[in-house]
């Protein structure tokens, strides 16, 4: 069994959803559908394609009375018929043989075992088509690969650049331009795949943010990118205004475009540059710190931004490493990842990190404001497994000045 992103739906509507997901190339056919409860079914979906789904539209169109929730679960692999990779192998074998070349096991291992789908563009990983023989076929090769994979455009990534902006290094192989469109939960994201990253693995966190009630709030997104979390706050939560901080000029270009496309630009101010130099202070009801492996450099900035009189909530992303231990440290940590296989010592590590973070932020707030603050870990959300024993989690940390609490207590007594 493997941990897989799934759509959990009511059993009576499972076939409708499966057919629809398959038609949109979102169904992960390498895993089996499986029973979750007596009334719900888990349908495996491709993490890199799930951004094409509009959850509200999906539920209202296919089955208004159905459960419809994206979640991580353990499911079984399919014993499978021919996969798209098998089809690609057959097609490329014929191509080589037609040119008098021999098909080898080394070439078979050089084929892509997975890829990202960005609309009509397929993005290949860097660990494929590395053998020199492929260069012999030039555009013919890429045209064939695109056709077999069912795309109009094809690109290949190599690594994340060291320019400080986490820009992808991507080469277009087939097709004319590199701008792509994702639609997540009714929000449109446009970006240049050769210049900006899009993390579809964060889909569950974006959906969670979209359910927040932020009516009338001022929010600061310290690591806005192309609007991964900025847009859900603006489109779905009722936020009055979002200050979006981003230092990558290519991401800022896409962010401007996405704010306009989603008709929320009048409620957002973009601050381009290093957020540590941000001039704002005492403005935020909520600060989003969506940077991994750690957003710790942004914690002093976030403390400066929270409203001095009322405080607010910090959403702190972090990759937490847990010790390799069989010790049972069972803890009651609330999480929307019910059923996700996470060992107790992993959860224990999350709690230890959360407690340390709460203490550190409380100290930073005191240093910043000169007054005492209370910090409380409201919730620890598991986003995804980043690597063995390394988990991407989000801490919802409530921060309140003690002066406010004393004032409220006095008002209650009166």
Secondary structure, 3 states (H helix, E strand, C coil): CEEEEEEEEEHHHHHHHHHHHHHCCCECCCECCEECCCCEEEEEECCCCHHHCCHHHHHHHHCCCCCEEEEEEEECECCCCCCHHHHHHHHHHHHHHHCCCCCCHHHHHCCCCCEEEECCEEEECCCCCCCHHHHHHHHHHHHHHHHHHCCCEEEEEEEECCCCCCCEEEEEEECCCCEEEEEECCEEEEEECCCCCCCHHHHHHHHHHHCCCCCCCEEEECCCCCCCCHHHHHHHCCCCEEEEEECCHHHHHHHHHHHHHCCCHHHEEEEECCHHHCCCCCCECEEEECCCCECHHHHHHHHHHECCCCCEEEEEEEEEECCCCCCCCCCCCCCCCCCCCCCHHHHHHHHHHHHHHHHHHHHHHHHHHCCCEEEEEEEEEEEEEEECCEEEEEEEEEEEEHHHHHHHHHHHHC
